């Protein structure tokens, strides 16, 4: 946990960015939630069907609303520092049947993993690049 410097489980990846950078939906789907979500700050969750959902957190703002159908590649918000955060970044999660799965698998398929500062798993301070 970068705020209190203690080890903690981290269910997603943190992707460095500049405040205001565009955030794109990784797949088409329906927006389940778009709201200020406590320590996650400005938060969007998208249902992609077949049990898959993605979540985007710490956004400066979100540009979609609950119930809206979005397309892959659509801009859904901007990178920010909302909620419990130490600097501008996007917290990104992928879930299958409500259980977190490692998003880096999907990033590697798209050959994007080399561009991210990734923190995932039992020790949130582990870097995978």
Secondary structure, DSSP 8 states (H G I E B T S, - for coil): -TTTT----B-SEEEE--TT-EEE-SS-EEEEEEEE-GGG-EEEEEEEETTEEEEEEEEEEE---TT-EE-TT-EEEEEB--SS-SSSEEEEEEEETTEEE-THHHHHHTT-GGG--B--BS-TT--B-
